[in-house]
Amino acid sequence: MPEEDRRTSLAGERTLLAWWRTGFTAIAAALALGRVVPALLHNGTRWPYVVVGLGFAFYGIALIGYGTRRIRRLNAEIGIPEGDGKAERATLVLAGVGVALGIATIVLIIVQ
């Protein structure tokens, strides 16, 4: 792999981690807004916090998915084929776990 492609690949990996970090932060905000804040409110209206919390959870899932799709496209552009090696599989597994955690957060927010 030429040096320029290697630098591009490493920059793409850093960017992927930024997308994931932002996604997981949104999922954490979802849990706080959808579950913790309503529990702290006594005799307050719960549904607005649940709606905003669900929005953050879906947003976090979308960020994780988009970031993963973006790195796969970047890798294809610089000549790293999809499904190439353990790193590609690990990336997809980790993204899948992130999405699953986001879905679990949605369930935790909805179910009382």
Backbone as CSV, one residue per row, in Angstrom:
resi,resn,N_x,N_y,N_z,CA_x,CA_y,CA_z,C_x,C_y,C_z
1,MET,0.857,-1.173,0.000,0.000,0.000,0.000,0.902,1.235,0.000
2,PRO,0.671,2.145,-0.946,1.477,3.383,-0.973,1.278,4.201,0.302
3,GLU,2.267,5.034,0.579,2.253,5.849,1.802,1.026,6.753,1.888
4,GLU,0.603,7.336,0.751,-0.568,8.225,0.761,-1.826,7.448,1.146
5,ASP,-1.957,6.228,0.610,-3.121,5.408,0.934,-3.104,4.994,2.399
6,ARG,-1.917,4.724,2.918,-1.811,4.342,4.338,-2.242,5.508,5.228
7,ARG,-1.785,6.720,4.903,-2.192,7.894,5.686,-3.695,8.118,5.582
8,THR,-4.241,7.932,4.387,-5.684,8.092,4.196,-6.444,7.060,5.009
9,SER,-5.933,5.835,5.024,-6.584,4.769,5.795,-6.561,5.075,7.293
10,LEU,-5.419,5.536,7.789,-5.318,5.859,9.219,-6.211,7.044,9.582
11,ALA,-6.286,8.040,8.710,-7.177,9.176,8.958,-8.632,8.712,8.967
12,GLY,-8.961,7.785,8.069,-10.315,7.232,8.038,-10.656,6.487,9.316
13,GLU,-9.678,5.750,9.843,-9.913,5.030,11.098,-10.152,5.998,12.252
14,ARG,-9.377,7.067,12.304,-9.592,8.074,13.362,-10.971,8.716,13.233
15,THR,-11.363,8.972,11.999,-12.678,9.560,11.772,-13.782,8.586,12.165
16,LEU,-13.606,7.303,11.850,-14.582,6.289,12.255,-14.748,6.287,13.772
17,LEU,-13.637,6.333,14.476,-13.720,6.350,15.941,-14.438,7.594,16.445
18,ALA,-14.270,8.708,15.764,-14.993,9.926,16.153,-16.496,9.756,15.932
19,TRP,-16.882,9.155,14.811,-18.310,8.886,14.566,-18.865,7.978,15.661
20,TRP,-18.133,6.915,15.983,-18.597,5.984,17.018,-18.674,6.669,18.376
21,ARG,-17.661,7.455,18.716,-17.662,8.161,20.008,-18.873,9.067,20.127
22,THR,-19.162,9.790,19.073,-20.323,10.668,19.074,-21.611,9.857,19.178
23,GLY,-21.666,8.726,18.484,-22.845,7.856,18.555,-23.078,7.330,19.961
24,PHE,-22.010,6.859,20.601,-22.173,6.336,21.961,-22.501,7.448,22.961
25,THR,-22.002,8.644,22.722,-22.365,9.771,23.576,-23.849,10.085,23.430
26,ALA,-24.352,10.037,22.202,-25.785,10.272,21.976,-26.620,9.189,22.657
27,ILE,-26.163,7.951,22.633,-26.892,6.866,23.289,-26.877,7.063,24.805
28,ALA,-25.751,7.522,25.352,-25.696,7.808,26.794,-26.643,8.952,27.151
29,ALA,-26.692,9.982,26.300,-27.629,11.088,26.532,-29.068,10.579,26.456
30,ALA,-29.319,9.639,25.558,-30.658,9.063,25.432,-31.083,8.392,26.729
31,LEU,-30.183,7.612,27.303,-30.504,6.925,28.553,-30.737,7.926,29.682
32,ALA,-29.906,8.957,29.735,-30.065,9.968,30.788,-31.391,10.709,30.637
33,LEU,-31.699,11.147,29.417,-32.924,11.919,29.209,-34.180,11.062,29.271
34,GLY,-34.109,9.863,28.748,-35.300,9.027,28.667,-35.607,8.232,29.913
35,ARG,-34.590,7.989,30.752,-34.805,7.152,31.924,-34.474,7.851,33.241
36,VAL,-33.313,8.486,33.293,-32.842,9.039,34.574,-33.596,10.315,34.933
37,VAL,-33.698,11.247,34.010,-34.376,12.515,34.305,-35.820,12.287,34.736
38,PRO,-36.607,11.461,34.009,-37.984,11.232,34.470,-38.054,10.583,35.859
39,ALA,-37.062,9.761,36.200,-37.052,9.143,37.528,-36.784,10.179,38.624
40,LEU,-36.069,11.229,38.289,-35.779,12.283,39.264,-36.937,13.266,39.440
41,LEU,-37.796,13.331,38.425,-38.947,14.227,38.503,-40.067,13.553,39.291
42,HIS,-40.529,14.192,40.309,-41.656,13.663,41.071,-42.904,14.395,40.603
43,ASN,-43.879,13.638,40.184,-45.148,14.189,39.694,-44.967,15.059,38.457
44,GLY,-43.972,14.755,37.636,-43.735,15.521,36.410,-44.209,14.752,35.196
45,THR,-44.260,15.423,34.090,-44.643,14.795,32.837,-43.442,14.045,32.284
46,ARG,-43.629,12.768,32.003,-42.531,11.894,31.582,-42.338,11.886,30.072
47,TRP,-43.415,11.981,29.296,-43.345,11.687,27.866,-42.412,12.584,27.057
48,PRO,-42.273,13.890,27.368,-41.344,14.681,26.551,-39.892,14.198,26.655
49,TYR,-39.506,13.771,27.850,-38.147,13.274,28.048,-37.949,11.946,27.329
50,VAL,-38.964,11.122,27.333,-38.891,9.845,26.626,-38.739,10.082,25.129
51,VAL,-39.511,11.007,24.586,-39.435,11.301,23.150,-38.048,11.825,22.779
52,VAL,-37.528,12.757,23.543,-36.194,13.298,23.252,-35.130,12.210,23.442
53,GLY,-35.276,11.405,24.479,-34.341,10.302,24.698,-34.345,9.314,23.542
54,LEU,-35.518,8.983,23.042,-35.608,8.082,21.887,-34.959,8.712,20.663
55,GLY,-35.145,10.016,20.499,-34.500,10.709,19.384,-32.981,10.603,19.452
56,PHE,-32.419,10.809,20.643,-30.977,10.679,20.807,-30.520,9.244,20.538
57,ALA,-31.292,8.259,20.964,-30.913,6.862,20.735,-30.880,6.540,19.243
58,PHE,-31.907,6.954,18.518,-31.920,6.719,17.068,-30.780,7.480,16.383
59,TYR,-30.528,8.680,16.844,-29.428,9.476,16.296,-28.089,8.769,16.519
60,GLY,-27.875,8.247,17.709,-26.639,7.520,18.011,-26.466,6.294,17.141
61,ILE,-27.551,5.548,16.948,-27.497,4.363,16.081,-27.148,4.784,14.654
62,ALA,-27.757,5.852,14.182,-27.478,6.334,12.823,-26.020,6.762,12.675
63,LEU,-25.460,7.414,13.682,-24.061,7.832,13.620,-23.119,6.639,13.542
64,ILE,-23.378,5.622,14.325,-22.544,4.421,14.293,-22.638,3.751,12.920
65,GLY,-23.856,3.632,12.409,-24.045,3.004,11.103,-23.412,3.803,9.977
66,TYR,-23.604,5.127,9.987,-23.055,5.968,8.928,-21.526,5.960,8.954
67,GLY,-20.951,6.068,10.142,-19.495,6.055,10.252,-18.898,4.762,9.730
68,THR,-19.561,3.654,10.006,-19.083,2.359,9.531,-19.198,2.261,8.015
69,ARG,-20.316,2.724,7.480,-20.478,2.717,6.017,-19.442,3.603,5.339
70,ARG,-19.161,4.716,5.957,-18.202,5.673,5.396,-16.803,5.071,5.306
71,ILE,-16.354,4.380,6.363,-15.004,3.798,6.332,-14.930,2.675,5.305
72,ARG,-16.015,1.937,5.133,-16.010,0.873,4.121,-15.893,1.468,2.715
73,ARG,-16.589,2.579,2.467,-16.479,3.251,1.164,-15.073,3.806,0.953
74,LEU,-14.501,4.405,1.982,-13.149,4.942,1.888,-12.155,3.830,1.573
75,ASN,-12.276,2.719,2.263,-11.380,1.593,2.015,-11.511,1.082,0.585
76,ALA,-12.722,1.055,0.061,-12.931,0.617,-1.320,-12.282,1.596,-2.298
77,GLU,-12.358,2.879,-1.997,-11.770,3.897,-2.877,-10.250,3.800,-2.954
78,ILE,-9.616,3.412,-1.839,-8.149,3.333,-1.861,-7.671,1.916,-2.161
79,GLY,-8.612,1.029,-2.484,-8.214,-0.294,-2.953,-8.210,-1.398,-1.923
80,ILE,-8.787,-1.163,-0.772,-8.928,-2.231,0.213,-10.309,-2.829,0.007
81,PRO,-10.406,-4.050,-0.531,-11.733,-4.606,-0.840,-12.540,-4.898,0.422
82,GLU,-13.877,-4.834,0.271,-14.755,-5.163,1.403,-14.513,-6.610,1.814
83,GLY,-14.628,-6.866,3.092,-14.448,-8.219,3.593,-12.998,-8.640,3.638
84,ASP,-12.072,-7.685,3.559,-10.654,-7.997,3.503,-10.084,-8.137,4.913
85,GLY,-10.031,-9.347,5.404,-9.314,-9.626,6.635,-10.094,-9.465,7.920
86,LYS,-9.354,-9.719,8.983,-9.922,-9.704,10.328,-10.359,-8.309,10.767
87,ALA,-9.640,-7.295,10.344,-9.971,-5.922,10.761,-11.353,-5.525,10.260
88,GLU,-11.673,-5.899,9.024,-12.991,-5.579,8.457,-14.100,-6.286,9.239
89,ARG,-13.892,-7.553,9.541,-14.897,-8.299,10.315,-15.038,-7.721,11.717
90,ALA,-13.913,-7.375,12.334,-13.967,-6.799,13.686,-14.717,-5.477,13.679
91,THR,-14.489,-4.663,12.657,-15.196,-3.383,12.545,-16.695,-3.603,12.448
92,LEU,-17.097,-4.556,11.616,-18.529,-4.834,11.461,-19.138,-5.404,12.738
93,VAL,-18.403,-6.261,13.432,-18.908,-6.822,14.690,-19.063,-5.725,15.733
94,LEU,-18.061,-4.869,15.856,-18.144,-3.782,16.835,-19.274,-2.815,16.506
95,ALA,-19.450,-2.515,15.229,-20.566,-1.652,14.832,-21.895,-2.321,15.164
96,GLY,-21.990,-3.622,14.927,-23.210,-4.361,15.251,-23.506,-4.347,16.739
97,VAL,-22.471,-4.485,17.538,-22.651,-4.425,18.998,-23.120,-3.030,19.409
98,GLY,-22.552,-1.990,18.807,-22.981,-0.622,19.103,-24.441,-0.399,18.766
99,VAL,-24.865,-0.892,17.610,-26.272,-0.770,17.212,-27.161,-1.558,18.169
100,ALA,-26.720,-2.750,18.546,-27.504,-3.563,19.489,-27.638,-2.859,20.838
101,LEU,-26.577,-2.218,21.292,-26.657,-1.471,22.554,-27.607,-0.282,22.428
102,GLY,-27.599,0.358,21.269,-28.544,1.452,21.037,-29.992,0.961,21.074
103,ILE,-30.232,-0.180,20.466,-31.581,-0.757,20.489,-31.973,-1.150,21.904
104,ALA,-31.021,-1.721,22.657,-31.297,-2.068,24.057,-31.625,-0.815,24.864
105,THR,-30.967,0.282,24.569,-31.265,1.551,25.247,-32.677,2.014,24.932
106,ILE,-33.080,1.858,23.677,-34.452,2.215,23.298,-35.454,1.387,24.095
107,VAL,-35.178,0.101,24.223,-36.066,-0.782,24.990,-36.108,-0.345,26.453
108,LEU,-34.938,-0.011,27.026,-34.901,0.434,28.424,-35.688,1.722,28.634
109,ILE,-35.652,2.597,27.656,-36.385,3.866,27.773,-37.886,3.624,27.707
110,ILE,-38.298,2.757,26.810,-39.739,2.528,26.600,-40.359,1.699,27.717
111,VAL,-39.684,0.641,28.108,-40.234,-0.275,29.123,-40.019,0.321,30.511
112,GLN,-41.070,0.354,31.284,-40.948,0.919,32.640,-40.605,-0.133,33.630
